[in-house]
Amino acid sequence: MIALPAFLFFPLLIVFFISAAALVYLVLLQEPKQGGLSTSLGGGGGSEMLNARGQTGGLVRLTLYTGATFLFVAFLLSTVKL
């Protein structure tokens, strides 16, 4: 495993917290589906669970990139050698 130097810990930690806050904000900003969990578990909307690509706007794409950044920085933080 590659170990990153210790001077990268704090800049990566700042990026990690910013991406975590942005991810929470972007997820809460998106509009919910019609029925939510109750309709997909037994109500009238069984086909809604299979329709994962309902929204294809820029907000969903930005959320995806922010989540990928969050996971990548979390991986990098796990390799920092203090």
LINFEN-V813757 format. One line per field, one symbol per residue. psi: psi as a letter, one per 20 degrees, with the letter a starting at -180 (. if undefined). Layout:
psi->???
This chain:
psi->qppqqhiigghhhghghghghhggghghhqqrrghbhhhiiibjlhihhimhlgpkahhgghhghhhhgghghhghhiipo.
